[in-house]
Amino acid sequence: MNAAPARLKRRAEFLRVGGKGRKIAQPGLVLQALARADGEPARIGFTVTKKVGNAVVRNRTRRRLREAARLVLAEMPAADVDLVLVGRAATRTRNFAALMQDLRAALARVQAAGPP
């Protein structure tokens, strides 16, 4: 079983990634990425706004994002980056394989573009 990546938990960390980082929109999610220079593995945070639904819906959406991130980062590890996955309304209903492909494509664009 793969270990979960380190997490972003403080609001200031989310604001820093959202404000200074690169944003990549996919049909099932939005990925925000900000390069770091410490050589550590990627840290990841998850957020879902109230526009998506009530607390039950938001938590289910966040769980889907967490599992997709765990699986995708196990196959394509990232380092020196903070990632924030933003859930959309489509995240909850999107086929899980398609959601994972959205995340793979977003990560590939982040890695290809280099540091912001």
C-alpha positions as CSV (number, residue, x, y, z in Angstrom):
1,M,0.0,0.0,0.0
2,N,1.3,3.4,-0.9
3,A,1.9,6.0,1.8
4,A,0.0,9.2,1.4
5,P,2.0,12.3,0.4
6,A,2.8,15.1,2.9
7,R,-0.1,17.5,3.4
8,L,-0.7,21.2,3.2
9,K,-2.9,22.1,6.1
10,R,-2.6,25.8,7.0
11,R,-4.6,28.4,5.2
12,A,-1.5,30.5,4.6
13,E,0.0,27.6,2.6
14,F,-3.0,27.3,0.4
15,L,-3.1,31.1,-0.2
16,R,0.6,31.1,-1.1
17,V,0.2,28.3,-3.7
18,G,-3.0,29.8,-5.1
19,G,-1.5,33.3,-5.3
20,K,2.0,32.6,-6.6
21,G,1.6,29.3,-8.3
22,R,0.5,28.0,-11.7
23,K,-3.1,27.0,-12.2
24,I,-4.0,24.2,-14.6
25,A,-7.7,23.5,-15.2
26,Q,-9.0,20.1,-16.2
27,P,-12.6,18.9,-16.6
28,G,-12.5,17.1,-13.3
29,L,-10.3,19.3,-11.2
30,V,-8.0,22.3,-11.0
31,L,-4.4,21.8,-10.0
32,Q,-2.4,24.7,-8.4
33,A,1.3,24.2,-8.2
34,L,4.1,26.2,-6.7
35,A,7.8,25.1,-7.0
36,R,10.0,24.9,-3.9
37,A,13.7,24.4,-3.7
38,D,14.2,22.1,-0.7
39,G,14.5,18.7,-2.4
40,E,11.6,17.3,-0.4
41,P,8.8,15.2,-1.9
42,A,5.6,17.0,-3.0
43,R,3.2,18.3,-0.4
44,I,-0.4,18.3,-1.3
45,G,-3.6,20.0,-0.2
46,F,-7.2,19.5,-1.1
47,T,-10.1,22.0,-1.2
48,V,-13.7,22.0,-2.3
49,T,-15.9,25.1,-2.2
50,K,-19.4,25.3,-1.0
51,K,-20.5,25.8,-4.6
52,V,-20.0,22.1,-5.1
53,G,-22.6,21.1,-2.5
54,N,-23.3,20.4,1.1
55,A,-20.7,19.0,3.6
56,V,-21.4,15.4,2.6
57,V,-20.9,16.1,-1.1
58,R,-17.8,18.1,-0.5
59,N,-16.3,15.4,1.7
60,R,-17.0,12.7,-0.8
61,T,-15.4,14.9,-3.5
62,R,-12.4,15.5,-1.4
63,R,-12.0,11.7,-0.7
64,R,-12.1,11.0,-4.5
65,L,-9.4,13.7,-5.0
66,R,-7.3,12.2,-2.2
67,E,-7.4,8.7,-3.6
68,A,-6.7,9.8,-7.1
69,A,-3.7,11.8,-5.9
70,R,-2.4,8.9,-3.9
71,L,-2.5,6.6,-6.8
72,V,-1.2,9.0,-9.4
73,L,1.7,10.3,-7.3
74,A,2.7,6.7,-6.6
75,E,3.2,6.2,-10.3
76,M,4.6,9.6,-11.2
77,P,6.3,11.1,-8.1
78,A,6.8,14.8,-7.8
79,A,9.4,16.6,-5.7
80,D,10.1,20.3,-4.9
81,V,6.5,21.3,-5.4
82,D,3.4,22.2,-3.4
83,L,0.2,21.1,-5.0
84,V,-3.4,22.1,-4.3
85,L,-6.2,20.1,-5.8
86,V,-9.4,22.1,-6.1
87,G,-12.6,20.0,-6.5
88,R,-15.2,21.0,-9.1
89,A,-18.8,19.9,-9.4
90,A,-17.8,17.4,-12.1
91,T,-15.2,15.8,-9.7
92,R,-17.9,13.9,-7.8
93,T,-19.6,12.4,-10.9
94,R,-16.6,12.0,-13.2
95,N,-15.5,8.5,-13.9
96,F,-12.6,7.7,-11.6
97,A,-10.2,6.6,-14.4
98,A,-11.0,9.9,-16.2
99,L,-10.4,11.8,-13.0
100,M,-7.0,10.1,-12.6
101,Q,-6.2,10.9,-16.2
102,D,-7.1,14.6,-15.6
103,L,-4.6,14.6,-12.7
104,R,-1.9,12.9,-14.7
105,A,-2.3,15.5,-17.5
106,A,-2.2,18.4,-15.1
107,L,0.9,17.0,-13.4
108,A,2.6,16.4,-16.8
109,R,1.9,20.0,-17.7
110,V,3.4,21.3,-14.4
111,Q,6.5,19.1,-14.8
112,A,7.0,20.1,-18.5
113,A,6.6,23.8,-17.8
114,G,9.2,23.9,-15.1
115,P,9.2,26.3,-12.1
116,P,6.8,29.3,-12.3
